[in-house]
């Protein structure tokens, strides 16, 4: 900052900019509200359906969200300009006052070429002063000159920092989004943003040192990452400053020598945040990182490939969808190349390298494990990845139709390869126990891919319309488990994810069990977006196997009962448009709903009996423990986790919730389930075949009756008849159908057990 520029600075233009940005924020706030309540609200309420409706709604949601992002970015820009203006005005005042104080001491400040300045002493000589007096006077003048010069330089340095830091911050804010607006970069003042950039530069320098970084530097890095991991400016600056190779080299080296779980976590979170930047520098970083996927990283005989290192940093945070899509495509390409299109096992492909994972769940040799964790938090990328092609029929591989070489080759999707065919490497927890982290995280990623939600996320207050890709993938999931139940029952740790997925596809499963492709059943089980096309046989076998796992049984056992209550609430509510309601009296509506739900519950019970009394000999205590409403709520599916009165019926009208919010019918069911699945009651449940079946039947019929009574009482009090009888009759027929269909459609799976 030049002295004359600050001394005579006219900040009228900067004042005007601050005022204008303040007005922009106000206007954007109004536009954001109008877009949210008007544009988006009308799109959600519009009575349209189909793929175009889904795409249009999503476009409208994104567009409405852009107004919010614009306001966030405008607020940050306004705050930076305001702080800079205020500081420059204050510094101009300090400069002028300092010059005035100097003039009072006969000191003159003059500018010189290039923007510098000089301080000159112009005090008049004192007549008759002695040489000693003159020397004393000149010495005092020299001190005053030096003091004023230093003070002026300090003020100019501060003004320079205000100006240049504002420039850096504003450029960084704008660079966050190549198109549109940066949603996460919100700063209350310029100093906060500038401080984040300074810290990023310091942290990147430590990363570049690698093993050369000392203990104090590593502690500073750990503290800095922990504090700023979610800061978008910090994250991007650090990633770009360290470079893709620098980040890989650092962690490969660090993981080799130190068990530093916290550093791994916060470095991963920081890189995840960085990938959400759209700056050209960050896009280049992502390209570099993917290109390093098959490049050896680290020194010595135990080198690791770039994918092995990076995937262990991807276990935390939500990475950018596009980055994950490109990363996943290249990871699959490399695995195909190293494994000769599936001929080699993953154990041989990704053999022991460095101990790259310090979280304790597994050693981190298999890059697919960390990548699956990343996908479990990024549903859009997960859907595209699993639907992608692993091999086609035309490629050179040894995957045959039904395992019969004479029938010819089959193509495999990434899902089919990973879920059905891949031999996941054997690895171990920190304490030496065998670890199943790879396929477990794969199940979480599949859950995210078919539901559109982060794995384990509660249903919340809005049902998501499934996309074509999600529905087609769910068809593959059901078909795979129906074909070979051991893919689930031999890996029971996957059951909670499969159970949560099944809960969201209860409308699709219910349609399949109803065997009605053209009648009113499609209206009875409304679906928004794309429906999964499932067969009765595949659905029965899928439910049977899911019922044979404690966690899967619990998730769906409770979920389908709440879904049943929500359906009654929806179809008996006179506020539901007539064109969307089931076109029959309450007695027939309740009968139809409880019939299908009885079949679901009965099939789950058959699976449970098979697991306990068949060859597997599972412990019934595990099922009872999982059925505890508290444990299921913690798992994040339904029940208490979504709150009393929640409902998850997706109406074709804009995906709106049935019941308009709180539902007394669903609330009664949740309360009833809480009583039925209290730990003390479950302890008394028997393990004999008849006791299991009787207990499950009682629970299914009982909850159906409670829901039917409350639905009629709430919505159709004038109805003549006994709702509890309708629910009992429908449930009993459904339970009997479950027995018959399990025998007919899954006879190869069941032990001869008397109900």
C-alpha positions, 0 to 999 in steps of 0.5 A, a space after each residue: 500500500 502506497 502512502 499517498 494512496 492511503 493518505 488521500 484514499 477515497 473509499 466512496 466506490 468501496 462504500 458503494 460496493 458494500 452497500 450494493 452487496 448488502 442490497 444483493 443479500 436482501 434481494 437474494 433472501 427474498 428470491 431464495 424464499 420465493 424459490 423454496 416456497 413458490 417454485 419448489 413448493 409448486 413442483 412438489 405439489 404438482 400432480 404429475 408422475 413419471 421419469 420426466 416429472 422426477 427429473 424436472 422436480 430434481 432440476 427445480 430443487 437444484 435451481 431453488 438451492 442455487 438461490 441459497 448458495 448465492 446468498 451464502 456466497 454474497 454474504 461472505 463477499 459482503 462481509 469481506 468487503 465491509 471488513 476491508 473498508 472499515 479497516 482501510 478507513 481506520 488505517 487512513 485515519 491513523 495515518 493522517 493523525 500520525 502525520 499531524 502529530 509529526 507536523 506538531 514536532 516539525 516533522 514532514 512526510 513526503 512521498 518518493 518515487 515508487 510509492 515510498 516515503 521519507 520523514 524529514 525534520 524541519 525544526 528551526 535552529 535555536 539561536 545561540 545553542 551550543 554544540 552540545 545542545 545541537 547534538 542533543 536536539 538532533 539526536 531527539 529529532 532522529 528518534 522522532 523521525 525513526 519513531 514516526 517512520 516506523 509507525 507509518 510503515 506499520 500502518 501501511 503494512 497493516 493496510 497492505 495486509 488488509 488489501 492483499 488478504 481481501 484479494 486472496 479471499 475474494 479470489 478463493 471464494 469465487 474460484 470455489 465454483 466454476 459454475 453456479 455458487 459455492 454453498 459451503 464457503 460462509 465466513 463472518 469476516 475477512 480475517 476468518 477466511 484469511 486465517 484459513 488460507 494462512 493455516 492451509 499454506 502452513 499445513 501443506 508445507 508440513 505435508 510436503 515434508 513427509 517423514 521429515 516433519 518433526 513431532 511438533 509439526 505433526 502435532 500442529 498439523 493434527 490440530 490444524 486439520 481437526 479445526 479446519 477440516 470442514 472449511 472449504 477454502 482451507 481444504 482446497 488450499 491445502 490439497 492444491 498446496 500439497 499436491 495429489 502425490 504429496 498427500 499420497 506420499 505423506 500418508 503412505 510414509 506416515 501409516 508405515 511408522 505410526 498408528 495415527 488414526 486421528 491424523 488419517 481421519 482429519 486428513 481424509 475429511 479435509 480432502 473430501 471437502 476439497 473435492 467439493 470445490 470446482 476450481 480448475 486447480 482442484 479439478 487438476 488435483 483430482 485428475 492427478 490423484 486418479 492417474 496415480 491410482 496404479 502408480 507405486 507409492 512409498 519407498 522400500 519393498 512394501 510399496 502400495 499403489 495410489 488407489 490403496 493409499 487414497 482409498 484409506 483416506 476416503 473412509 471419512 467425509 463426503 467426497 464429490 460425486 463426479 470425483 467418486 464416479 471417475 475414481 471408481 471407474 478407474 479403480 475397476 479398470 485397474 482391478 480388471 487389468 491386474 486380475 485378468 477380468 476376474 480370474 485372479 482373486 482380490 486377495 492376490 491382486 491387492 496383496 500385503 503392502 503397507 499398513 495403510 488403515 489405522 482405524 482398526 477395522 482392517 489393514 487397508 490393503 484392499 482399496 475397494 473397502 475404503 472406496 465402499 465407505 466413501 460411496 456409502 455417503 454419496 448415493 448418486 455416485 454409488 448408484 452409477 458405480 454399481 450399475 456400471 459394467 464390469 465385463 460384457 459378454 464379448 470380453 475375455 472372461 470366465 463368467 458363465 450363465 448359471 455356471 454352465 460353460 455350454 450356455 455361454 458367457 454373461 455380462 456382469 455389472 459392478 454390483 454383480 461382480 462385487 456382491 456375487 463373485 468377488 472373493 473379498 480379501 481376508 483381513 483382521 481387526 486391530 485386536 486380531 479378530 477376522 474382519 469383514 469390513 470390505 463386504 460390510 461396507 459394500 452392503 452400506 454402499 449398496 443401501 445408499 445406491 438403492 435408496 438415495 440416502 446416506 447409509 443408515 440415515 433415518 427415513 426422516 420426513 420425506 419419502 424420496 422418489 426412486 430413480 430408474 437406476 436405483 430401482 434397477 439396482 434393487 431388482 439386482 439385489 433381490 434377484 441375487 439374494 433370491 438366487 443364493 441366500 448364502 450371499 446374505 445368510 453367510 454374511 449376516 453383517 450385511 443384513 441391517 443394510 439390506 433390511 433398510 433397503 427392503 423397508 424403502 421398497 415395501 411398496 414394490 415388494 407388496 405389489 409383487 406379492 399381490 400378483 396384480 399387474 393391472 388392477 387396483 393394487 398399483 393404487 393400493 401401494 403408491 410409488 413415486 419415481 420408478 418402481 422396481 419390477 419384482 416377481 413374487 417368487 424372488 420377493 418371497 425368497 428374498 424376504 425368507 433369507 432376510 428373515 433368517 438374519 436377526 438384524 434384517 428380520 428386525 429392520 423389516 419386521 418393524 418397518 413393514 408394520 409401520 408401513 401397514 399403519 401408514 397405508 391405512 392412514 393414507 387410504 382411509 383419510 378423506 383428504 387423500 384425493 379420491 383418484 389416489 385412494 384404493 377404490 373400495 370400502 374400508 373393510 376391503 381396504 383393511 383386508 387387502 393391506 393386512 393380507 399382504 402385510 401378513 404374508 410379509 410377516 409370515 415369510 419373515 417368520 419362516 426365515 427365522 424358524 429356518 435359521 433357528 431350527 434348521 442346519 444353521 442353528 442360529 440363536 433365538 436370543 439374537 433375534 429377540 435382541 435385534 427386535 428390541 425397539 431401542 436397538 432397531 431405533 439406534 440402527 436408524 430405520 424406523 420406529 422411535 427413530 422417525 418419531 411417533 406419528 411419522 409415516 412413509 407413504 409416498 404419494 404420486 402427488 409430488 412425493 408428499 407424505 400421507 396424513 399431512 404430517 403427524 399420524 395418530 395411526 402410526 403413533 399407535 402402532 409404534 407404541 404397540 410395538 414398543 410394548 411387544 418388543 420390550 426386553 422382558 417380554 422377548 426373554 419369555 419367547 420360546 424357541 420351539 417351532 410352534 412358539 416362534 410361529 405363534 408369537 410372530 402371528 400374534 404380533 402381526 395380527 395384533 398390530 394390524 388390529 390396533 392400526 385398523 381400529 385407530 384408522 377407522 376411528 380417526 377417519 371413518 367413524 361412521 363406518 359400520 362393522 368391526 375393523 379388528 375383525 377385518 384386520 384379523 381375517 386379512 392378516 391370517 390369510 396373509 400368514 397362511 399364504 406365507 406358509 404356502 408360498 414359502 413351501 411352493 416358491 422356496 421349497 429348496 430352502 426350508 427344513 421340514 418344520 411344523 408350524 
